[in-house]
Amino acid sequence: MNTSYVLTAYLIYLPVTLLLTWYVAHTLFKNSRVFMLDIFRGKTEIAMATNKLFEVGFYLLNVGFALWILEIYAAVASSQQIVEILSKKIGGFSIYLGLMLFFNLYLFFRGRKASKANVAVEIRPAV
């Protein structure tokens, strides 16, 4: 195994996965503020605090997973092999990141639905 090829692969993999994670998190949590404000009925402070906690958790899970799958086991002897290994690693990580994005959206919609159900119960007159 040529260590310079492996080092090159790591130097490509790490910035790509970290930038992908940052971009998805930034986009998701910038737009999720609307959901949080709706869920918490306009209570800005708790909505933004909850949104920030979700964001930190998202970063921890995804950066942790990216680092966990970092190791390259195959013997790398050419640039072609670097591209093939990186495409599998970054592609797999992108699929995982997409699943995490949709899971977070599911949580936001579920929270919104629960919030709307609570409002309906509160509005009903007592019998």
Residue, then its C-alpha position, 0 to 999 in steps of 0.5 A: m500500500n502506497t501511503s502517499y495515495v492513502l494520505t491523498a485520499y484522506l486529504i480529499y475525503l475529509p474536506v469533502t465530507l465536512l463541507l457536505t455536512w456543513y452545507v446540509a446542516h446550514t440549509l436544514f437548520k436555516n429553514s427549520r426556524v419556521f417549523m420551530l417557531d410554529i411548533f413553539r407557537g411563536k416563542t422565539e427563544i425556546a424555538m431557536a434554542t431547540n433548533k440550535l440543539f438539533e443542529v449540534g446533534f446533527y453535526l455530532l452524528n454526521v461528523g462522527f459517522a464521517l470520521w468513523i468510516l474514514e479508514i481505507y482498508a484496500a491497498v491503494a496503488s494508483s490514482q484510479q483506485i483513489v477515485e474509486i474508493l473515494s466515490k464509494k466512501i463519499g457516495g455512501f456518506s452522501i446517502y447517509l446524510g440524505l437519510m439524516l436530512f429526511f429523518n430531521l424533516y420527519l421530526f419537524f413535521r411530526g412536531r408540527k403535527a403534535s403542536k397543531a393537535n395540542v392547539a385543537v385540544e386547547i380550543r375545544p370548549a369544556v363540557 
